[in-house]
């Protein structure tokens, strides 16, 4: 029997990190090493609100007006300050001078470490303190506390450290005693405005709310044909001389005329209609067809002026692959009659029709890391229908997490190559564009693909073709529906000799089906959407379902399809897969404190797959697994589950880490300490399981769904934001390990284990 060992990975002894972390904290908190002369380090800003019953009544954004924020901390440690102190100022200055003399761009590595990765010390500035006092007064008055004033005091927290305490005496909160309109000379009726005015008697006299109401009112009036009006024509007059002595304001909303004549007579705003629409396009060998332009444009001659229609036209035209920029200037002209004329010119600036590009990407999936080189040839305007053709060739050498492995280190051990042709066109042929809504932004895709993947245990060649379409279901929620009408796949898997011997020795059809050649005639649907409760609470939801082989299996006897010795119907000399697979993903984000950069993030992910009679197990590439950088982070990829499955490969009768059911719940608290550095504390709970199958023996009940089989990990991570990508390092500690024997699964009952994961982008 070929002997396979589970992949070995570094199991972290967490106690070894305590001393370095303590050293880092002590060094980061050492103030004197950052100061010169009489300098004082600003370690804290505190705002005390006097005169309000609770902090809920405090003005929003108070921390944003502090002119000199203190050095940031994480768990009481000034880590960015310590990193900055690693670079001596004199060396940094000399390095920057040399770069300037050499004519090199950028600031260099030392500057990046000191100012991006680290954070310079904040030396107390009395002038900044005074500006903050005035800012807090202005902020409070804008929020309705018209009598607010602020003063600040210094509080020494150490020999060379101070905290600034800002005391804001708000006074009473002013409210609106009345709201009236003054439209004299504007040409408008009060009845046109009253229903759209978002300011009511009794509300707080809030300047920011008034600005928002003015912008909303201006946008509404422009959508009703008043092209000459903008926000500058809307103003407010506030009368605070209330005879009652109460803190109230009599507010008047004024709409001023469009202009004044030479004699000083007001000229009223008039409605207008679109008159002439002129197209200005670059000369192209293949111009965009008129039906496409007619489908995308939202304005037409004779239509009443609407600024929203112009904005919609701009967005739709920018979605065409061949368009680089769109300009839509307009000209308002007074004409005889009750309404003016508005002429529009639409200028399209095109991209080059043909393009060749190359990219080096760092592939990072839950089970594969490594660089992939991709070359792409693009035709951005094939037939003038808003279509595009791409041919791409990619290849790379990666490090893959094997299913079972005979060496003790994970090194570049895999290769991946692919050739792909992709054609995308506007609309859903053969349906005419005129029968589709332009707001749906429907597009149809045709894709042909050949790929080869060489891994430690096998090589996989696949050829496929896919045809489908996608469209926007709800633009406000960015809700999209994707439909793959048909996806034809032929996959051939060449197993390594040792791995083949292991499969033969196991004589387990359930395992063997995971790695069997197959054909697939698949259909798929997916719905994705954003959900937004407020600017501080939002998230995404994604639900997908795919199915294959059910109709083909029912028609197989009628079609006369051949069967192999295992009773499987064949399609192209190989069995066709038969399964139904569903997967859902929900994420949520709660911004706890925008000024402090703290937020809470959550994800719930679940999936299930049901195999049919012709293929009694999900293929390995459609099975579920967890672990690694985007799963349960206390485990490497495919080292958790299914269920209570242990780590002794010889005793297994399943494929380690693969399941038909998936459940994951993750929570993550993120804290941004600098523009570049973000820290996170996370908890992950979940596992994969196997459904009850005729091919599974009762002895494999440990792989089934039970509450006690949930894996639980927790840890911390750091994210480095390089603008063009985010690099992430997470360290997870196993709190509950269902792969161990009962009584040894909890953190205090077994040897401390965990895993470090390198990732690109946030985990969710």
Secondary structure, DSSP 8 states (H G I E B T S, - for coil): ----B--------GGGGHHHHHHHHHHHH--GGG--TT--EEEEEEEEEES-SSGGGS-TTTGGG-SS-----BTTB-HHHHHHHTS-HHHHHHHHHHHHHHT--S--HHHHIIIIIS----B--HHHHHHHHHHHHHHHHHTT-TT-EEEEEEEEEETTEEEEEEEEE-----EEEEEEEE-TTTT--HHHHHTT----TTSB--HHHHHHHHHHHHHHHHHTT-TT--GGGEEEEEE---TT-SSEEEEEEEE--SEE-TTS-EE----EEEEEEEEEE---SS---HHHHHHH----TT-B--HHHHHHHHHHHHTSTTEEEEE--EEEE--SSSSEEEEEEEEEEE--SEEEEEEEEEEEETTEEEEEEEEEEEES-SSSSS-EEEEEEEEEEEEE--SSBSSSS--S-EEEEEEEEEEEEES-TTS-GGGS-GGG--EEEEEEEEEEEE-SSEEEEEEEEEEEEEEEEEGGGTEEEEEEEEEEEEEEEEE-HHHHHHHHHHT-HHHHHHT--EEEEEEEEEEEEEEEEETTEEEEEEEEEEEESHHHHHHHHHHT--B-TTS-BEETTEEB--EEEEEEEEEEEEEEETTTTEEEEEEEEEEEEEE-TTSSS--GGGSB---STTS-TTS-TT-S-STT--S-GGG-SS-TT-BSEEEEEEEEEEEE-SSSEEEEEEEEEEEEE----TTS-GGGGGGS--GGG-EEEEEEEEEEE-SS-EEEEEEEEEEE-TTS-TTS-BGGGS---EEEEEEES---
